[in-house]
Amino acid sequence: MVEPVAAVVLLVKDDYALVIRRAIIDGDPWSGQIGLPGGHVEKGETSREAARRECIEEVGIDPKIQSSIGIFETHIAGIAVEAFLGTGMIDEAHVNSPEVSDVILIRLSDIRRVGNEYHCVLLGKDVIWGLTYRIMSAFFEGRNPDTYERRRSYSAED
């Protein structure tokens, strides 16, 4: 099993979720795509701590981490991402990093209805697909659809 080297947060409040448009950066395989706030786990840091830190750095929100959605392998060999469900004042989110070009609030009820057999969701001119789509699908389904599901639970003290 691959240990997560990156972590992201799916921030939700009421019927809304926060996604970001990643800035266009040379060498970044997810450059310009719609994604979730997050990034690499630093040495000595847990993936939960990384998710929280990256969310603060990228969108200025200190999320309350509720639970792990799961650990997801990427298409890049050896890279796994742990996704967390978090809550916070998403309406106060703002671009807080050169890695992010836009902060977007989307209605969860709209996303639920428009998923399709191509495993993507159209979001205006943008597309939610790939890892972000898989994480959001796992959130809606209450499980990780990957073949090697693994979840972590956290107490309120964590």
Protein Blocks (a to p, Z undefined) as FASTA:
>chain_A
ZZdfbdcddddehjbccdddddddehiakgoiacdedddddehiafklmmmmmmmmmnop
acddfbdfbdcddfbehiacddddddddfklgccfbfkbcbdcdddfklmmmmgcfkopa
cehjbccehjllmmmmmmmnopafbfbdcdddddfkZZ
